[in-house]
């Protein structure tokens, strides 16, 4: 089964860039959709972006379009979330997730990595 480990979070300032990584392991990774979600304190977890296994299709939350991009490197079993022009409202724990194409629901989740954007 898929196991996911996020890394790359940290403390940055408004306008900075950060790239999150999600390393996936397990022989069932092939064919899976990969996604990023985030959860701010006291808030519900929300969708940020996801990508098909082939990388042909991506979906990105409207509020971060133009600033965030999701990229997949299947040879390394890794998916990235490139975050540019960061804002304080981007502060959250970011989670990597995976799901089978026919599921429609994300099944596997990483432990999360904290992103804090200061003024």
Secondary structure, 3 states (H helix, E strand, C coil): CCEEEEECCEEEECCCCEEEEEEEECCCCCCCEEEEEEECCCCCCEEEEEECCCCCCEEECHHHECCEEEEEEHHHCEEEEEECCCCHHHCEEEEEEEECCCCCCCCEECCCEEEEEEC
